[in-house]
């Protein structure tokens, strides 16, 4: 996936996280970058980049709930 497209996807996911968790964008960004999902989304073989932004954000929320 093109890096610019990936950055835009990450921005949309962080925005969704911010709304879903009721935190500011900086906190949402920290949550995203400390998640297992972040590692996966940067790996083209995972296929996570192809899933919807909402699905990826929900995966992070679920990861938070199980940690």
C-alpha positions as CSV (number, residue, x, y, z in Angstrom):
1,X,0.0,0.0,0.0
2,X,1.3,3.5,-0.9
3,X,2.7,5.2,2.2
4,X,0.5,8.3,1.8
5,X,-2.6,6.1,1.6
6,X,-1.6,4.3,4.7
7,X,-1.0,7.5,6.6
8,X,-4.4,8.7,5.6
9,X,-6.0,5.4,6.7
10,X,-4.2,5.7,10.0
11,X,-5.5,9.3,10.4
12,X,-9.1,8.1,9.8
13,X,-8.6,5.2,12.3
14,X,-7.2,7.6,14.9
15,X,-10.2,9.9,14.4
16,X,-12.6,7.0,14.9
17,X,-10.7,5.9,18.0
18,X,-10.8,9.4,19.4
19,X,-14.6,9.5,19.0
20,X,-15.2,5.9,20.2
21,X,-13.1,6.3,23.3
22,X,-13.9,9.9,24.1
23,X,-10.2,10.9,24.1
24,X,-8.4,13.7,22.3
25,X,-6.5,13.0,19.0
26,X,-3.1,12.9,20.7
27,X,-4.3,10.2,23.2
28,X,-5.9,8.2,20.3
29,X,-2.7,8.4,18.3
30,X,-0.7,7.1,21.3
31,X,-3.2,4.3,21.7
32,X,-2.9,3.4,18.1
33,X,0.9,3.4,18.0
34,X,1.1,1.2,21.1
35,X,-1.3,-1.4,19.8
36,X,-0.6,-4.7,18.2
37,X,-2.8,-3.6,15.3
38,X,-0.3,-0.9,14.5
39,X,2.4,-3.5,13.9
40,X,0.0,-5.5,11.7
41,X,-1.2,-2.6,9.6
42,X,2.3,-1.7,8.7
43,X,2.9,-5.3,7.5
44,X,1.5,-5.6,3.9
45,X,1.2,-9.4,4.3
46,X,-1.3,-9.0,7.2
47,X,-4.0,-7.7,4.8
48,X,-5.3,-5.4,7.6
49,X,-4.8,-2.4,5.4
50,X,-7.6,-3.7,3.2
51,X,-10.2,-3.8,5.9
52,X,-12.5,-0.9,6.8
53,X,-11.3,1.8,9.1
54,X,-14.2,1.1,11.5
55,X,-13.2,-2.6,11.7
56,X,-9.6,-1.7,12.4
57,X,-10.6,0.8,15.1
58,X,-12.9,-1.8,16.7
59,X,-10.0,-4.3,16.8
60,X,-7.9,-1.8,18.7
61,X,-10.8,-1.2,21.2
62,X,-11.1,-4.9,21.7
63,X,-7.4,-5.2,22.2
64,X,-7.6,-2.5,24.9
65,X,-10.5,-4.4,26.6
66,X,-8.5,-7.6,26.7
67,X,-5.3,-6.2,28.1
